[in-house]
Structures are given as structure tokens and as C-alpha cells.
Amino acid sequence: MSDAKSSSLLIVISGPSGGGKTTLCEQLLAANPSMMRAVTCTTRAPRKGEKDGVDYYFLDAASFLKRVQAGNFLEHATVFGNSYGILKSEIVGKLRQGRDVLLNVDVQGAATIRQRAEEDVELKQSLVQVFLTPSSLEILERRLKKRGTDSAAAIQKRLSVARQEIAQWKNFDYLLISTSVLEDLRRMQGILESEKMRVSRAQPPET
């Protein structure tokens, strides 16, 4: 039986660093009031102004490990000594409320989520995977330099990783070649509208 909740989407946006994921996610959330980002768990200390349960769920290392061992995380990783994880209950709870859930993850994280969704009918039903990348490594390099946050050596390292990440685009549902902020948003909105109209999610017409 179809209902409003069955049309909820779990939108995973992935791609190389500097490809425009964060900007696109910010634009999507601003343009779609019913869409929510998933709140991530982390073992790092709160930064000034951050609120528990809003920006992150702040956990100590022991609590985080317990959740890992219990299989509570849809995806988790350790970055620069701090652990980050997305609770499956966080995702499923929002989907069951009829909300679309947005995730911005790296390619490895997307692969983990894809694998977990294969084992869970509810997640598989809602999953939409989008790979966002500029049309070339040259453009990506220009974007990374423009950000001004990395050294020349760090940029080259990111580009080396990006080359491997871009090779994974075929594992996604959609390939979105990034051009401008507005055009990326326009095409992403088109993807979401199309997914809402899939027969497996759509409200059946009255007869």
C-alpha cells in the first residue's frame, strides 16, 4: 500500500573534494523546507556555538565504540583522530516522518551506504545516489586553488585521490557534471522531481 511516507527520499550526494557537494547541499536545504540533513555523531569536542542534537550528536569514544559494535551506524569513519558516524535510526526515523533526508558523504561512505541499503528494504526503496563532479580534473584543480585552504602539495594529493574517486561514478544513479551553483541546483531539483514520480513511490491515481 502506498502512502506519503513511501515517497520519502534518502539523497546521497558524493564526489571528489572541491566538486561542490557542500554548496549544493546548502542550496537544496534552503530550497526544500521538507528536506532535512542527517545529524552526524562525532567524538570531537563541540566548537563554539554548536549544539548537541542540532549540529552533531557529541559522544565520548566509549559510547561511539559501543554503537559501532552494536551495528547502529549506517556509515562511520575516523578522520584526523576523530570518529564520525551516521545512525541508521536517525535516517529511518526522518524517512518515516515523510521527510527527505540529505547526506553529503565521500565516495567510500557512499559505497558503505549502498551496501547497507542492499540489506534493508526501507533504505533501498528510498535511496537516490548522485555523483557530483566538474567535467575535468583541470577545473577541479582551479576550484581547489580558488578555495585557498590547501597548500600546493595538499591540492596535488586531493587531485590524486579525486582521480580514483571519479572512476567510481558508474556506481551511482546519476552523474551531475557541476557547472554553476544555480545550474547544479536546477538539475538536482529535476532529479528529485523525477524520483518522486517513480511508480514505486508515487501516489496512485484515484479510479
C-alpha positions in Angstrom: 0.0 0.0 0.0 1.4 3.4 -1.0 1.4 6.4 1.4 3.1 9.7 1.8 6.0 8.1 3.7 6.9 5.7 0.9 7.8 8.7 -1.3 10.5 9.9 1.1 14.0 10.0 -0.4 17.4 9.3 1.1 19.5 11.5 -1.1 23.2 10.7 -1.1 25.4 13.3 -2.8 29.0 12.3 -3.2 32.0 13.2 -5.4 35.6 14.5 -5.2 36.7 17.1 -2.7 36.1 20.6 -4.2 33.4 19.3 -6.5 30.7 21.5 -5.0 28.9 19.0 -2.7 28.7 21.3 0.4 27.4 24.2 -1.7 24.8 22.1 -3.5 23.6 20.6 -0.2 23.2 24.1 1.4 21.2 25.2 -1.7 19.0 22.1 -1.6 18.1 22.5 2.1 17.3 26.2 1.5 15.1 25.4 -1.5 13.3 22.4 0.1 11.8 23.1 3.6 10.7 19.5 4.0 14.2 18.2 3.4 16.5 17.5 6.4 20.1 16.8 6.7 21.1 13.8 8.8 22.7 14.8 12.1 26.1 13.0 12.5 27.6 11.6 15.6 31.1 12.6 16.4 33.7 12.2 19.1 35.3 15.6 18.6 34.6 18.4 21.1 31.8 20.9 20.3 33.0 24.1 18.7 31.8 27.5 19.8 28.0 27.8 19.1 27.5 24.2 18.2 24.5 22.5 19.9 24.2 18.8 20.7 21.5 17.2 18.6 21.4 20.1 16.2 24.9 20.3 14.7 26.1 16.9 15.8 25.4 14.3 18.4 28.5 14.6 20.6 29.7 11.3 22.0 32.7 10.1 24.0 34.9 7.5 22.4 33.5 4.6 24.5 29.9 5.5 23.6 30.8 5.8 20.0 32.5 2.4 20.0 29.5 0.7 21.6 27.3 1.9 18.8 29.9 0.7 16.2 29.9 -2.8 17.9 26.1 -2.8 18.0 25.9 -2.1 14.3 23.9 1.1 14.9 25.8 3.2 12.3 24.8 3.2 8.6 28.3 4.5 7.9 31.2 5.6 10.1 34.8 6.7 9.7 37.7 8.2 11.6 39.2 11.4 10.3 42.2 13.2 11.9 41.7 11.2 15.1 38.0 12.0 15.5 35.3 9.5 14.7 32.1 10.4 12.7 29.1 8.2 12.1 25.5 8.4 10.8 23.0 6.4 12.9 20.6 4.3 10.9 17.9 5.2 13.4 18.5 8.9 12.5 17.8 8.2 8.8 14.9 5.8 9.2 13.1 8.0 11.8 13.1 11.0 9.4 12.0 8.9 6.4 9.1 7.5 8.4 8.0 11.1 9.2 7.7 11.7 5.5 10.8 13.8 5.3 13.5 13.6 2.6 17.0 13.1 4.1 20.1 14.6 2.6 23.6 13.1 3.1 26.9 14.6 1.9 29.5 11.8 2.0 32.7 10.8 0.4 32.8 8.0 -2.2 33.9 5.4 0.4 31.0 6.4 2.6 28.6 6.2 -0.3 29.7 2.7 -1.1 29.1 1.6 2.5 25.6 3.2 2.5 24.9 1.4 -0.9 25.9 -1.9 0.6 23.8 -1.4 3.8 20.8 -0.4 1.6 21.0 -3.7 -0.2 20.4 -5.4 3.1 17.4 -3.2 4.1 14.2 -2.8 2.0 13.3 0.5 3.5 16.6 2.1 2.8 16.8 0.6 -0.7 13.3 1.9 -1.5 14.3 5.5 -0.6 17.9 5.7 -1.8 18.9 8.1 -4.6 22.7 8.4 -5.3 24.1 11.4 -7.1 27.7 11.8 -8.1 28.7 15.5 -8.4 32.0 16.4 -10.2 33.4 19.1 -12.5 33.9 18.0 -16.1 37.7 17.7 -15.7 40.5 17.4 -13.1 41.8 20.8 -14.5 38.6 22.5 -13.4 38.7 20.7 -10.1 42.3 21.9 -9.5 41.2 25.5 -10.3 38.4 25.3 -7.8 40.7 23.9 -5.1 43.2 26.7 -5.6 40.4 29.3 -5.5 39.3 28.0 -2.1 42.7 28.9 -0.8 42.5 26.5 2.1 45.2 24.0 1.0 48.9 24.1 0.2 50.1 23.2 -3.3 51.2 19.7 -2.1 47.8 19.1 -0.4 46.0 20.1 -3.6 48.0 17.6 -5.6 47.2 14.9 -3.0 43.5 15.7 -3.3 43.7 15.5 -7.1 45.3 12.1 -6.9 42.5 10.9 -4.6 39.9 12.6 -6.8 41.2 10.7 -9.9 40.4 7.4 -8.1 37.1 8.7 -6.8 35.8 9.9 -10.2 36.3 6.4 -11.5 33.5 5.3 -9.2 30.8 7.5 -10.9 29.2 4.4 -12.6 28.2 3.0 -9.2 25.7 5.9 -8.7 22.2 6.5 -10.1 23.0 9.9 -11.5 26.1 11.7 -12.8 25.8 15.5 -12.3 28.5 17.5 -14.0 29.0 20.6 -11.9 28.9 24.0 -13.8 27.4 26.8 -11.7 25.7 26.9 -8.3 22.3 27.8 -9.9 22.6 25.2 -12.7 23.6 22.4 -10.3 20.6 23.2 -8.1 18.2 23.3 -11.1 19.3 19.9 -12.3 19.3 18.4 -8.9 15.8 19.6 -8.3 14.9 17.9 -11.6 16.4 14.6 -10.3 14.3 14.8 -7.1 11.1 15.6 -9.0 11.7 12.6 -11.3 12.4 10.3 -8.4 9.2 11.4 -6.7 7.2 10.3 -9.8 8.7 6.8 -9.9 5.8 4.3 -9.9 7.3 2.6 -6.9 7.0 5.9 -4.9 4.1 7.8 -6.5 0.6 8.1 -5.1 -1.7 6.1 -7.3 -4.4 8.0 -9.2 -7.9 7.6 -7.9 -10.2 5.5 -10.1 
